[in-house]
């Protein structure tokens, strides 16, 4: 797992001014593909989403070219990205802002 992924996940969790309910707002497709490849690896990514740009000589550039032309594949990639973000948040330790105990 890459150290960059939690930073991406934290940046995405802040609501954007224009679309507060959309975690993908402002995130470039290139960042999504790069984060998925770093988190899962190309082989595992190809097993999760069986498209040729992930299974046969995968690269970010070839994936972007295909995903920009193919809406159904892009939806699957975006869905897996959102799943990955939820998974990362679940795995991270909970942060509680409880006040200090009174003595």
Secondary structure per residue as TSV (DSSP state, phi and psi in degrees):
chain	resnum	aa	ss	phi	psi
A	1	X	-	360.0	135.0
A	2	X	-	-80.4	149.2
A	3	X	T	-72.9	-17.4
A	4	X	H	-76.1	-23.0
A	5	X	H	-64.4	-47.7
A	6	X	H	-59.3	-33.8
A	7	X	H	-64.7	-40.2
A	8	X	H	-65.3	-43.4
A	9	X	H	-62.8	-41.1
A	10	X	H	-68.8	-38.0
A	11	X	H	-65.1	-35.5
A	12	X	H	-75.5	-22.4
A	13	X	H	-75.7	-18.7
A	14	X	S	-76.4	129.2
A	15	X	-	-68.7	138.4
A	16	X	-	-81.9	153.1
A	17	X	S	-63.8	-40.7
A	18	X	S	-79.1	-34.5
A	19	X	-	-137.8	80.4
A	20	X	T	-64.5	-23.6
A	21	X	T	-95.1	1.1
A	22	X	-	-107.0	104.4
A	23	X	T	-69.4	-14.4
A	24	X	T	-90.3	-8.2
A	25	X	T	-63.0	124.9
A	26	X	T	86.1	-2.5
A	27	X	-	-97.8	123.2
A	28	X	-	-76.0	148.8
A	29	X	H	-57.9	-36.3
A	30	X	H	-60.9	-40.9
A	31	X	H	-67.1	-36.2
A	32	X	H	-64.3	-50.3
A	33	X	H	-63.5	-43.4
A	34	X	H	-63.7	-40.8
A	35	X	H	-65.9	-42.0
A	36	X	H	-64.5	-43.1
A	37	X	H	-65.0	-38.2
A	38	X	H	-70.0	-38.0
A	39	X	H	-76.1	-49.3
A	40	X	H	-96.5	-27.2
A	41	X	-	85.0	153.1
A	42	X	H	-63.4	-40.0
A	43	X	H	-63.8	-48.3
A	44	X	H	-67.4	-36.2
A	45	X	H	-62.9	-41.2
A	46	X	H	-65.3	-29.6
A	47	X	H	-75.3	-36.0
A	48	X	H	-74.3	-40.3
A	49	X	S	-127.4	104.1
A	50	X	-	-82.5	80.1
A	51	X	-	-128.1	147.4
A	52	X	H	-59.3	-33.1
A	53	X	H	-66.4	-15.3
A	54	X	H	-102.2	-17.2
A	55	X	H	-106.9	-27.8
A	56	X	S	-118.8	107.7
A	57	X	S	49.7	61.5
A	58	X	-	-71.7	145.4
A	59	X	-	-156.8	160.1
A	60	X	H	-63.5	-42.9
A	61	X	H	-62.2	-46.7
A	62	X	H	-67.2	-35.4
A	63	X	H	-65.4	-43.9
A	64	X	H	-61.2	-42.8
A	65	X	H	-59.5	-45.0
A	66	X	H	-70.6	-46.3
A	67	X	H	-66.3	-30.9
A	68	X	H	-69.2	-24.9
A	69	X	H	-94.8	-14.6
A	70	X	-	-124.2	95.8
A	71	X	H	-59.5	-39.1
A	72	X	H	-65.5	-37.0
A	73	X	H	-71.6	-39.1
A	74	X	H	-62.9	-39.2
A	75	X	H	-61.3	-40.5
A	76	X	H	-64.9	-41.2
A	77	X	H	-65.6	-44.8
A	78	X	H	-64.3	-37.6
A	79	X	H	-65.0	-43.3
A	80	X	H	-64.9	-36.5
A	81	X	H	-62.8	-45.0
A	82	X	H	-64.2	-39.1
A	83	X	H	-61.7	-43.4
A	84	X	H	-61.0	-42.5
A	85	X	H	-62.8	-43.0
A	86	X	H	-62.9	-41.1
A	87	X	H	-62.6	-41.6
A	88	X	H	-65.7	-43.0
A	89	X	H	-63.3	-39.6
A	90	X	H	-65.1	-36.1
A	91	X	H	-77.9	-22.0
A	92	X	S	-77.3	149.6
A	93	X	-	-65.3	145.4
A	94	X	-	-70.6	140.9
A	95	X	-	-109.9	120.0
A	96	X	-	-112.6	137.6
A	97	X	-	-107.3	50.4
A	98	X	-	-73.7	144.5
A	99	X	-	-69.0	155.2
A	100	X	-	-65.0	150.4
A	101	X	-	-64.2	145.3
A	102	X	-	-79.5	138.1
A	103	X	-	-98.3	360.0
